[in-house]
């Protein structure tokens, strides 16, 4: 069977899929990725074929695309390429029997529906829809018991939808906000336009819902997260959790230093540090904490070239633009990070206590879940100082409850056997199509 993955153009959205892709390949399926040119190297380094979409639109320098006029022109060309047949040609070129499509890329799934291509959604976050017991992941609300908690959660969902109307729909129409290839998953109006161009009739709560970032197609869906990490409460029937999606075969270069004999504190804001207003404060606090705790060795990952030049390495602080995270976590005593799901799950796998300072997106909700399951200590990144961070790291390092929580969740993940269930679902989903002799699907 030919299986095509299409994931959002950030590295974090791809990293979680590689274990599933390898497992599918080991069972004899041919796996190909379709995406923006910026992730080609990442995908091909893992040994998978890659098809670039709209490659001709991303040949100009990044600097030239910073002006509003250039950004608006790029968005128009990109959305045109989605509906004028170029995306269809990319989809057909893999001759897929099945598309596994990131929930952010509803436009790829809409075009796949136009082509009659069987599609399963993939979610790399725990974003939900209106839920009576689980608050939005974009908030730091910790659910409790009783009527007051239910009312608070209900109000949070209503306020979230109101903010979405003002900050996304109206802002998009009035000032062009979110009109960029990597941010268009927020755009309800563009979603409706692509659906019309694709001949798909939309019906809210039947074909799609509005979740915490915008429109979300209702498809059979795999969630790259164990069910045990979610908060207690009802979940959409179409969602299946993949358990521990950590790719232990991920190709990583060796560490740039000898970790032996060191108490390593690993600090990172992931691969999108430039997107966070609090990044400079976070990095400055890490540098200050390293000066206050010379007995520890800090590894600070700064993915943004504009930020990394502001800090220099020292005797117990190594500043790097990239690091082999899975390898480093073998040696880390604590990880300080933003609350990305990849980082949380990799820490659980290595049983590394965490200090989480959420910045944006689903990170506040991820931090709530990590605290609920006793995996991490959390704090507000907007007020973090070096001294406060040093004390949090010391507490996390010596907290026996965190070590028990990490072991408990790791055991629950193993019991879920999520990867095996995901493989069985994928192969069962396409059985009717392949049995019908559709291997020549366009």
Secondary structure by P-SEA (a helix, b strand, c coil): cbbbbbbcccaaaaaaaaaaaaaaaaabbbbbbbccccaaaaaaaabbbbbbcccccccccccccccaaaaaaaaaaaaaaacccaaaaaaaccccccccccccaaaaaaaaaaaccbbbbbbcccccccccccccccccccccccaaaaaaaaaaaaaaaaaaaaccaaaaaacccccccccccccaaaaaaaaaaacccccccccccccccccccccbbbbcccccccccccccccccccccccccccccccccccccccbbbbbbcccccccccaaaaaaaaaaaaaaacccbbbbbbbccccccccccccccbbbbcccaaaaaaaccccccccccaaaaaaaaaacccccccccccaaaaaaaaaaaaccbbbbbcccccaaaaaaaaaaaaacaaaaaaaaaaaaaaaaaaaaaaaaaaaaaaaaaaaaacccccc
